[in-house]
């Protein structure tokens, strides 16, 4: 508490009267230095006439103003980006009405870029008599604006990536009720009413529904990501394969607020099926296909089964031993002539070998069923 004189008036600790403490003046430089040392913050004061501004060194640097002297309010306004000067005018009007005010303006730099400056000020009143028009701070918030722009750029890139790669973006409630699936409606031809509840599952191939519902139930039970493939009956009447994946979005209490996800097309042949019954499977090819070219491994295996040397095979086929040896190396830089291959095959088959070309198996050899010669 300040000491009280005998006449009841209060004095400051240094003996100055309250009236003396209220005479017009500027905040102590020590206060400005303390605030500036705490961060990239400048202090500024608007004189009681509302026309003169005194700023700290940091404040003047933010706006590119000369240091060590007062500046006209209009100089400060002119130092801001032309598109932001209205903000200064609005701040001035608030301060003249005894209100606090804040705004953000751009301050052009010499390299053509702009720094974003946040200004805050109050109009102090002491028993109706203001020692100065306003006192405020200014700080550089350029980094915050850069981060915001970066976030927006990242969001725009993500949205573009999703649009380019995903056929469907979907949002459903915690229990799987459709919330926002406009692209699904376009893909399947279902109406908004059709997909309500669990109606969207009706567009999934009947053979896939049980697996899809089991995968969904597991994801919900464990609050885990959802990832499964299924066939979708598209609006053109064709079933197409899609990979659906999603993640839960949790609220502050750790409860699922909603699910968001995408449906990605699955490339590759044989993944498109008409809604009509499938065609019968093709007939398996014959196991002894004379149109197929025999391999080096088959020649080696056949010769081993017959216990023939390369010279013996050369004698029986009429093909030189060196040609047979080149054939059996697998490297085969010089592919044997078709007539040589045919002669080698004929000699081995005449010796009692059958060459096999089974579906889903490597080419093989076995003794001929008729026993050969």
C-alpha positions as CSV (number, residue, x, y, z in Angstrom):
1,X,0.0,0.0,0.0
2,X,1.1,3.5,-0.7
3,X,1.6,5.7,2.4
4,X,-1.2,8.1,3.4
5,X,-0.4,11.7,4.3
6,X,-2.1,13.6,7.0
7,X,-4.5,15.3,4.6
8,X,-5.6,11.9,3.3
9,X,-3.9,12.0,0.0
10,X,-1.8,9.0,-1.2
11,X,1.8,9.3,-2.2
12,X,4.1,7.0,-4.2
13,X,6.9,5.3,-2.5
14,X,9.3,7.8,-3.9
15,X,7.3,10.6,-2.3
16,X,5.6,11.7,-5.5
17,X,1.8,12.5,-5.1
18,X,-0.8,10.5,-7.0
19,X,-1.5,13.6,-9.0
20,X,2.1,13.8,-10.1
21,X,2.1,10.1,-11.1
22,X,-0.8,10.8,-13.4
23,X,0.8,13.6,-15.5
24,X,1.2,12.8,-19.2
25,X,4.3,10.8,-20.0
26,X,5.6,7.6,-21.6
27,X,6.0,4.1,-20.1
28,X,9.5,3.5,-18.7
29,X,12.0,2.2,-21.2
30,X,12.8,-0.6,-18.7
31,X,9.3,-2.0,-19.2
32,X,9.7,-2.0,-23.0
33,X,13.1,-3.7,-22.7
34,X,11.7,-6.4,-20.4
35,X,8.9,-7.2,-22.8
36,X,11.2,-7.2,-25.8
37,X,13.6,-9.5,-24.1
38,X,10.9,-12.1,-23.6
39,X,10.5,-12.6,-27.4
40,X,10.2,-10.9,-30.7
41,X,7.8,-8.3,-29.4
42,X,7.8,-4.6,-29.8
43,X,6.1,-2.0,-27.6
44,X,4.4,1.1,-28.9
45,X,2.6,4.1,-27.4
46,X,0.1,6.4,-29.0
47,X,0.3,9.9,-27.6
48,X,-2.8,11.5,-26.0
49,X,-3.3,13.7,-29.2
50,X,-3.8,10.4,-31.1
51,X,-1.3,11.5,-33.8
52,X,2.2,10.7,-32.5
53,X,3.5,7.1,-32.0
54,X,6.6,6.2,-30.0
55,X,7.8,2.7,-30.6
56,X,10.6,0.5,-29.1
57,X,13.5,-0.5,-31.3
58,X,11.8,-3.9,-32.0
59,X,8.6,-2.2,-33.0
60,X,10.3,0.2,-35.4
61,X,12.1,-2.8,-36.9
62,X,8.9,-4.7,-37.5
63,X,7.5,-1.8,-39.6
64,X,10.8,-0.6,-41.1
65,X,10.6,2.7,-39.3
66,X,13.6,4.8,-38.3
67,X,14.6,4.2,-34.7
68,X,15.2,6.7,-31.9
69,X,12.4,9.2,-32.7
70,X,8.6,9.5,-32.7
71,X,6.5,8.9,-35.8
72,X,3.2,10.2,-37.0
73,X,0.3,7.7,-36.8
74,X,-0.1,8.1,-40.6
75,X,3.5,7.0,-41.0
76,X,2.6,3.7,-39.3
77,X,-0.5,3.3,-41.4
78,X,1.6,3.9,-44.6
79,X,4.1,1.3,-43.5
80,X,1.5,-1.4,-43.7
81,X,0.4,-3.2,-46.8
82,X,-2.2,-1.2,-48.7
83,X,-4.7,-4.0,-48.4
84,X,-4.4,-3.9,-44.6
85,X,-4.6,-0.2,-43.9
86,X,-8.3,-0.4,-43.2
87,X,-7.5,-2.5,-40.2
88,X,-5.4,0.3,-38.8
89,X,-8.3,2.7,-39.3
90,X,-10.7,0.3,-37.4
91,X,-8.1,0.0,-34.6
92,X,-7.8,3.8,-34.4
93,X,-11.6,4.2,-34.1
94,X,-11.8,1.6,-31.3
95,X,-9.0,3.3,-29.3
96,X,-10.6,6.7,-29.7
97,X,-13.8,5.2,-28.2
98,X,-11.9,3.9,-25.2
99,X,-11.9,0.3,-26.3
100,X,-9.2,-2.3,-26.6
101,X,-8.3,-3.3,-30.2
102,X,-6.3,-5.8,-32.1
103,X,-5.6,-6.6,-35.7
104,X,-3.1,-8.3,-38.0
105,X,-1.4,-6.5,-40.9
106,X,1.3,-7.2,-43.4
107,X,4.5,-5.2,-43.4
108,X,6.3,-5.2,-46.7
109,X,10.0,-6.2,-46.7
110,X,12.8,-5.1,-48.9
111,X,12.9,-8.4,-50.7
112,X,9.3,-8.2,-51.9
113,X,7.9,-10.5,-49.2
114,X,5.7,-9.4,-46.3
115,X,5.9,-10.0,-42.6
116,X,2.7,-10.6,-40.7
117,X,2.4,-8.3,-37.6
118,X,-0.1,-8.8,-34.8
119,X,-1.0,-5.5,-33.0
120,X,-2.8,-5.3,-29.7
121,X,-3.5,-2.1,-27.8
122,X,-5.6,-0.7,-24.9
123,X,-6.7,2.8,-24.1
124,X,-6.0,3.3,-20.4
125,X,-8.0,5.7,-18.4
126,X,-7.1,7.0,-14.9
127,X,-10.1,8.7,-13.4
128,X,-11.1,10.0,-16.8
129,X,-7.6,11.4,-17.6
130,X,-5.5,9.5,-20.0
131,X,-1.8,9.8,-19.6
132,X,-1.4,8.6,-23.2
133,X,-3.8,7.7,-26.0
134,X,-3.0,4.0,-26.1
135,X,-0.3,1.5,-25.2
136,X,0.2,-1.7,-27.1
137,X,2.5,-4.5,-28.3
138,X,3.3,-5.8,-31.7
139,X,4.8,-9.2,-32.6
140,X,5.8,-11.0,-35.7
141,X,3.4,-13.8,-36.5
142,X,4.7,-14.6,-40.0
143,X,5.7,-18.2,-39.0
144,X,2.2,-18.9,-37.9
145,X,0.7,-17.7,-41.2
146,X,3.3,-19.8,-43.1
147,X,2.3,-22.8,-41.1
148,X,-1.3,-22.2,-41.8
149,X,-0.6,-21.8,-45.5
150,X,1.4,-25.0,-45.3
151,X,-1.5,-26.8,-43.7
152,X,-3.9,-25.6,-46.3
153,X,-1.5,-26.6,-49.1
154,X,-1.1,-30.0,-47.5
155,X,-4.8,-30.4,-47.2
156,X,-5.3,-29.4,-50.8
157,X,-2.6,-31.9,-52.0
158,X,-4.2,-34.6,-49.9
159,X,-7.6,-33.9,-51.4
160,X,-6.2,-33.9,-54.9
161,X,-4.4,-37.2,-54.3
162,X,-7.5,-38.8,-52.9
163,X,-9.5,-37.6,-55.9
164,X,-7.0,-38.9,-58.3
165,X,-6.6,-42.4,-56.7
166,X,-9.9,-43.2,-54.9
167,X,-13.1,-44.1,-56.6
168,X,-15.1,-43.4,-53.5
169,X,-14.6,-41.4,-50.3
170,X,-17.0,-42.4,-47.6
171,X,-18.0,-41.4,-44.1
172,X,-20.2,-43.7,-41.9
173,X,-21.3,-43.6,-38.3
174,X,-19.7,-45.6,-35.5
175,X,-22.1,-48.5,-36.1
176,X,-21.8,-48.4,-39.9
177,X,-24.8,-46.2,-40.8
178,X,-24.1,-44.2,-44.0
179,X,-23.5,-40.5,-43.4
180,X,-21.8,-39.1,-46.5
181,X,-21.3,-41.3,-49.6
182,X,-22.2,-39.3,-52.7
183,X,-19.5,-41.0,-54.8
184,X,-20.8,-44.4,-53.8
185,X,-24.2,-43.4,-55.1
186,X,-22.6,-42.5,-58.4
187,X,-20.6,-45.7,-58.6
188,X,-23.4,-48.0,-57.8
189,X,-26.5,-46.2,-58.9
190,X,-28.1,-46.6,-55.5
191,X,-30.2,-43.7,-54.2
192,X,-29.7,-41.9,-50.9
193,X,-32.6,-43.9,-49.5
194,X,-31.1,-47.2,-50.7
195,X,-27.9,-46.8,-48.7
196,X,-29.5,-45.8,-45.4
197,X,-28.8,-48.1,-42.5
198,X,-26.7,-51.0,-43.9
199,X,-28.3,-50.7,-47.4
200,X,-25.0,-50.0,-49.0
201,X,-24.1,-53.7,-48.5
202,X,-26.7,-54.6,-51.1
203,X,-24.4,-53.4,-53.8
204,X,-21.7,-55.8,-52.7
205,X,-21.5,-59.2,-54.4
206,X,-23.5,-61.8,-52.3
207,X,-20.5,-64.1,-52.0
208,X,-18.5,-61.2,-50.4
209,X,-21.0,-59.9,-48.0
210,X,-20.3,-62.3,-45.1
211,X,-16.6,-61.6,-45.3
212,X,-17.1,-57.8,-45.5
213,X,-19.4,-57.8,-42.5
214,X,-17.0,-59.9,-40.5
215,X,-14.1,-57.6,-41.3
216,X,-16.2,-54.6,-40.4
217,X,-17.3,-56.1,-37.1
218,X,-13.7,-56.9,-36.2
219,X,-12.6,-53.3,-36.9
220,X,-15.4,-51.8,-34.9
221,X,-14.8,-54.1,-31.9
222,X,-11.1,-53.3,-31.8
223,X,-11.3,-49.7,-33.0
224,X,-8.8,-50.8,-35.6
225,X,-8.3,-49.9,-39.2
226,X,-10.6,-51.6,-41.8
227,X,-9.2,-53.1,-45.0
228,X,-10.8,-55.6,-47.3
229,X,-11.5,-56.4,-50.9
230,X,-14.9,-57.0,-52.4
231,X,-16.9,-56.8,-55.6
232,X,-19.2,-53.9,-56.2
233,X,-22.2,-54.0,-58.6
234,X,-21.6,-50.9,-60.5
235,X,-24.3,-48.7,-62.2
236,X,-23.5,-50.3,-65.6
237,X,-24.4,-53.8,-64.3
238,X,-20.8,-55.0,-64.0
239,X,-19.2,-56.3,-60.8
240,X,-15.8,-54.7,-60.2
241,X,-13.2,-55.4,-57.5
242,X,-12.5,-52.6,-55.0
243,X,-10.2,-52.3,-52.0
244,X,-12.1,-50.6,-49.1
245,X,-10.1,-49.2,-46.2
246,X,-11.0,-46.9,-43.4
247,X,-10.0,-45.6,-40.0
248,X,-11.9,-44.6,-36.9
249,X,-12.0,-40.9,-35.9
250,X,-12.0,-40.7,-32.1
251,X,-13.5,-38.0,-29.9
252,X,-11.7,-36.6,-26.8
253,X,-13.1,-39.5,-24.7
254,X,-11.6,-42.1,-27.0
255,X,-14.9,-43.1,-28.4
256,X,-15.5,-43.5,-32.2
257,X,-17.0,-40.4,-33.6
258,X,-17.2,-41.6,-37.2
259,X,-15.4,-43.7,-39.7
260,X,-13.7,-42.2,-42.8
261,X,-12.3,-44.2,-45.7
262,X,-11.9,-44.8,-49.4
263,X,-12.6,-47.4,-52.0
264,X,-9.7,-48.0,-54.4
265,X,-9.9,-49.7,-57.7
266,X,-8.1,-53.1,-57.8
267,X,-6.2,-53.3,-61.1
268,X,-5.6,-56.5,-63.1
269,X,-7.4,-58.7,-65.5
270,X,-10.1,-61.2,-64.5
271,X,-11.4,-58.9,-61.8
272,X,-14.4,-57.8,-63.8
273,X,-17.5,-60.0,-63.8
274,X,-20.9,-59.3,-65.4
275,X,-23.9,-59.5,-63.1
276,X,-25.1,-62.4,-65.2
277,X,-24.1,-66.0,-64.4
278,X,-20.4,-66.7,-65.2
279,X,-19.4,-68.6,-68.2
280,X,-18.4,-72.3,-67.8
281,X,-14.6,-72.8,-67.1
282,X,-12.4,-73.4,-70.2
283,X,-11.4,-77.0,-71.0
284,X,-8.0,-77.9,-69.7
285,X,-5.3,-78.2,-72.4
286,X,-4.0,-81.7,-73.3
287,X,-1.2,-83.0,-71.2
288,X,1.0,-83.9,-74.2
289,X,0.9,-80.8,-76.4
290,X,3.0,-81.3,-79.5
291,X,2.7,-77.6,-80.2
292,X,4.7,-76.7,-77.1
293,X,8.5,-76.3,-77.3
294,X,10.4,-78.7,-75.1
295,X,12.8,-77.2,-72.5
296,X,16.4,-77.8,-71.6
297,X,15.4,-79.4,-68.3
298,X,13.0,-81.8,-70.2
299,X,15.8,-82.9,-72.5
300,X,18.2,-83.5,-69.6
301,X,15.5,-85.4,-67.7
302,X,14.5,-87.5,-70.7
303,X,18.1,-88.4,-71.4
304,X,18.7,-89.4,-67.8
305,X,15.6,-91.6,-67.7
306,X,16.8,-93.4,-70.8
307,X,20.4,-93.5,-69.6
308,X,21.6,-92.0,-72.9
309,X,24.7,-90.0,-73.3
310,X,24.7,-86.8,-75.4
311,X,26.5,-88.8,-78.1
312,X,23.8,-91.5,-78.1
313,X,21.1,-88.9,-78.4
314,X,23.1,-87.3,-81.2
315,X,23.3,-90.6,-83.0
316,X,19.6,-91.3,-82.8
317,X,18.4,-87.8,-83.6
318,X,21.0,-86.8,-86.3
319,X,21.7,-83.6,-84.4
320,X,25.3,-82.9,-83.3
321,X,26.4,-83.5,-79.7
322,X,27.6,-79.9,-79.4
323,X,24.1,-78.6,-80.4
324,X,22.5,-80.9,-77.7
325,X,25.0,-79.7,-75.1
326,X,24.2,-76.0,-75.9
327,X,20.5,-76.8,-75.7
328,X,20.9,-78.3,-72.2
329,X,22.8,-75.4,-70.7
330,X,19.6,-73.2,-70.4
331,X,21.5,-70.1,-71.4
332,X,20.9,-70.9,-75.1
333,X,22.5,-67.7,-76.7
334,X,21.9,-69.4,-80.1
335,X,18.4,-70.9,-80.2
336,X,18.5,-74.3,-81.9
337,X,16.7,-74.6,-85.2
338,X,13.1,-75.9,-85.0
339,X,14.0,-78.9,-87.1
340,X,16.8,-79.8,-84.6
341,X,14.4,-79.5,-81.7
342,X,11.8,-81.6,-83.5
343,X,14.4,-84.3,-84.3
344,X,15.6,-84.4,-80.6
345,X,12.1,-84.7,-79.4
346,X,11.2,-87.4,-81.9
347,X,14.2,-89.5,-80.9
348,X,13.4,-89.2,-77.2
349,X,9.7,-90.0,-77.7
350,X,10.8,-93.0,-79.8
351,X,12.9,-94.1,-76.9
352,X,9.8,-94.2,-74.7
353,X,9.5,-90.7,-73.2
354,X,6.4,-88.6,-73.0
355,X,6.7,-84.8,-72.5
356,X,4.0,-83.3,-70.2
357,X,2.7,-79.8,-70.0
358,X,0.2,-79.9,-67.1
359,X,-1.8,-76.7,-66.2
360,X,-0.3,-74.8,-63.2
361,X,2.8,-77.1,-63.2
362,X,6.3,-77.0,-64.7
363,X,6.9,-78.9,-68.0
364,X,7.9,-82.5,-67.2
365,X,8.8,-85.9,-68.6
366,X,7.5,-89.4,-67.8
367,X,7.6,-92.9,-69.4
368,X,5.3,-93.2,-72.3
369,X,2.1,-95.1,-71.6
370,X,2.6,-97.3,-74.6
371,X,6.1,-98.3,-73.4
372,X,7.9,-96.8,-76.4
373,X,10.5,-98.9,-78.3
